Amino acid sequence: KKASLAVEGRDVLIDKMIVQNLVDPMTHIVNNAMYHGIETEPERIKLGKPPEGKITISAILQGNQTVIMISDDGAGINAEKVKRKAIEKGLTTEAELRHLSDPEIYEFLFHPGLTTNEKADQFAGRGVGMDVVKTNINLLRGTISIESKIGEGTKFTLRLPQSLSICKALTC
């Protein structure tokens, strides 16, 4: 698979301690984008997409929060597959799922042991990772959410309190 990486918002300053705690979660999300999201070159061409996928990491200051978005232009998350896996794991029932929106269904991806892969390999399918990502974001007093559209891609949005961010200041 081939993908380019675009980084936007390089001027947004974040405390060194926060950056150190974001390295693993962001690396995991980008790896998932490559492994689960971005299609192979022949698949992308067949779908009318450019042969090379695109992953974008952007950071902005929004109100009192630092917002980091990691998005891809890949296959998107199959909510039906997530539902099936959540039922198999005993996390929910079909009756409960009927009342959930897709973003609520994507929340199951953060449960330990849940994977949408049919078999594990060295890159994915072990059910370890997204639960750790959420735990690390929670430790920073932040939140993480998922938006996805089949065939168009997925976006993870991390929101961190700005009070943890570096503020430009004059020291006397």
C-alpha positions as CSV (number, residue, x, y, z in Angstrom):
1,K,0.0,0.0,0.0
2,K,1.1,3.5,-0.7
3,A,0.0,6.7,1.1
4,S,1.3,10.2,1.6
5,L,1.3,11.9,4.9
6,A,0.2,15.6,5.2
7,V,0.8,17.5,8.4
8,E,-1.2,20.7,9.0
9,G,-1.1,23.1,11.9
10,R,2.6,22.9,12.6
11,D,2.5,26.2,14.4
12,V,0.2,24.8,17.2
13,L,2.4,24.4,20.3
14,I,1.8,21.5,22.7
15,D,3.5,20.8,26.0
16,K,6.5,18.3,25.7
17,M,4.9,16.0,28.3
18,I,1.7,15.8,26.3
19,V,3.6,15.2,23.0
20,Q,5.5,12.3,24.6
21,N,2.1,10.8,25.8
22,L,0.6,11.2,22.3
23,V,3.3,9.5,20.3
24,D,2.1,5.9,20.9
25,P,-1.7,6.7,20.4
26,M,-1.1,8.7,17.3
27,T,1.3,6.1,15.9
28,H,-1.3,3.4,16.5
29,I,-4.0,5.4,14.8
30,V,-1.8,6.1,11.7
31,N,-0.8,2.4,11.6
32,N,-4.5,1.5,11.6
33,A,-5.1,4.0,8.8
34,M,-2.5,2.2,6.7
35,Y,-3.5,-1.3,7.6
36,H,-7.3,-1.1,7.9
37,G,-8.2,2.1,6.0
38,I,-6.0,2.6,3.0
39,E,-6.9,0.2,0.1
40,T,-4.3,-1.4,-2.1
41,E,-3.4,0.5,-5.3
42,P,-5.5,-1.8,-7.6
43,E,-8.5,-1.4,-5.2
44,R,-8.2,2.3,-5.2
45,I,-8.0,2.6,-9.0
46,K,-11.1,0.3,-9.3
47,L,-12.9,2.7,-6.9
48,G,-11.9,5.7,-8.9
49,K,-9.5,7.0,-6.2
50,P,-5.9,8.1,-6.7
51,P,-3.6,5.1,-6.6
52,E,-1.9,6.6,-3.5
53,G,-3.9,7.0,-0.3
54,K,-3.7,10.1,1.9
55,I,-3.3,10.4,5.6
56,T,-3.6,13.8,7.2
57,I,-2.7,14.9,10.7
58,S,-3.9,18.4,11.6
59,A,-3.8,20.4,14.8
60,I,-5.8,23.5,15.7
61,L,-6.7,25.5,18.8
62,Q,-10.4,25.6,19.3
63,G,-11.8,27.5,22.2
64,N,-10.1,26.1,25.3
65,Q,-9.0,22.9,23.6
66,T,-6.2,21.7,21.4
67,V,-7.8,19.5,18.7
68,I,-5.7,17.0,16.7
69,M,-7.4,15.2,13.8
70,I,-6.0,12.1,12.1
71,S,-7.9,11.2,8.9
72,D,-7.5,9.0,5.9
73,D,-9.2,8.7,2.5
74,G,-9.5,4.9,2.7
75,A,-12.3,2.4,3.0
76,G,-14.0,3.7,6.1
77,I,-15.2,1.6,9.1
78,N,-17.8,-1.1,8.4
79,A,-20.3,-0.5,11.2
80,E,-22.0,-3.8,10.5
81,K,-18.7,-5.7,11.1
82,V,-18.2,-3.8,14.3
83,K,-21.7,-4.7,15.5
84,R,-21.1,-8.4,14.7
85,K,-17.8,-8.4,16.6
86,A,-19.3,-6.6,19.6
87,I,-22.1,-9.2,19.8
88,E,-19.6,-12.0,19.4
89,K,-17.6,-10.5,22.3
90,G,-20.7,-10.2,24.5
91,L,-20.4,-6.5,24.7
92,T,-24.0,-5.8,23.5
93,T,-27.1,-7.4,22.0
94,E,-28.9,-6.9,18.7
95,A,-31.7,-5.1,20.5
96,E,-29.3,-2.6,22.1
97,L,-27.6,-2.0,18.7
98,R,-30.8,-1.0,17.0
99,H,-30.8,2.3,18.9
100,L,-27.2,3.2,18.4
101,S,-25.8,5.7,15.8
102,D,-22.7,4.8,13.9
103,P,-20.4,7.0,16.1
104,E,-21.8,5.1,19.1
105,I,-21.1,1.8,17.4
106,Y,-17.5,2.9,16.7
107,E,-17.0,3.3,20.4
108,F,-16.9,-0.5,20.6
109,L,-13.6,-0.4,18.9
110,F,-12.1,1.0,22.1
111,H,-13.0,-2.2,24.1
112,P,-10.1,-4.5,25.0
113,G,-9.9,-7.6,22.8
114,L,-12.2,-6.3,20.0
115,T,-10.8,-6.4,16.5
116,T,-12.5,-6.3,13.1
117,N,-9.8,-8.5,11.5
118,E,-10.7,-12.1,10.9
119,K,-7.2,-13.4,11.8
120,A,-4.3,-11.9,13.7
121,D,-0.9,-11.1,12.2
122,Q,2.0,-9.0,13.3
123,F,0.3,-5.7,12.3
124,A,-3.3,-6.1,13.4
125,G,-6.1,-8.4,14.7
126,R,-4.9,-9.0,18.2
127,G,-7.5,-6.8,19.8
128,V,-4.8,-4.7,21.5
129,G,-4.4,-1.1,20.7
130,M,-7.5,1.1,20.4
131,D,-8.3,0.5,24.1
132,V,-4.8,1.6,25.0
133,V,-5.2,4.7,22.7
134,K,-8.4,5.7,24.6
135,T,-6.8,5.1,28.0
136,N,-3.8,7.3,27.1
137,I,-6.1,10.1,25.8
138,N,-8.2,9.8,29.0
139,L,-5.0,10.1,31.2
140,L,-4.4,13.5,29.5
141,R,-8.0,14.5,30.4
142,G,-8.9,14.4,26.7
143,T,-11.4,12.7,24.5
144,I,-11.3,10.8,21.3
145,S,-14.1,10.4,18.7
146,I,-14.5,8.7,15.4
147,E,-16.3,9.7,12.2
148,S,-16.3,7.4,9.2
149,K,-18.0,6.9,5.8
150,I,-17.7,3.7,3.8
151,G,-15.6,4.4,0.8
152,E,-14.6,7.8,1.9
153,G,-12.4,7.3,4.9
154,T,-12.1,7.8,8.7
155,K,-11.3,10.7,11.0
156,F,-10.2,10.4,14.6
157,T,-10.5,13.6,16.6
158,L,-8.5,14.0,19.8
159,R,-9.5,16.9,22.1
160,L,-7.2,18.0,24.8
161,P,-7.7,20.7,27.4
162,Q,-5.8,23.8,26.3
163,S,-4.6,24.3,29.9
164,L,-2.2,21.4,29.1
165,S,-0.9,23.2,26.0
166,I,2.0,25.7,26.0
167,C,0.8,29.2,25.9
168,K,3.0,31.9,24.5
169,A,3.8,34.2,27.4
170,L,6.2,37.0,28.3
171,T,8.2,36.2,31.4
172,C,9.6,39.1,33.5
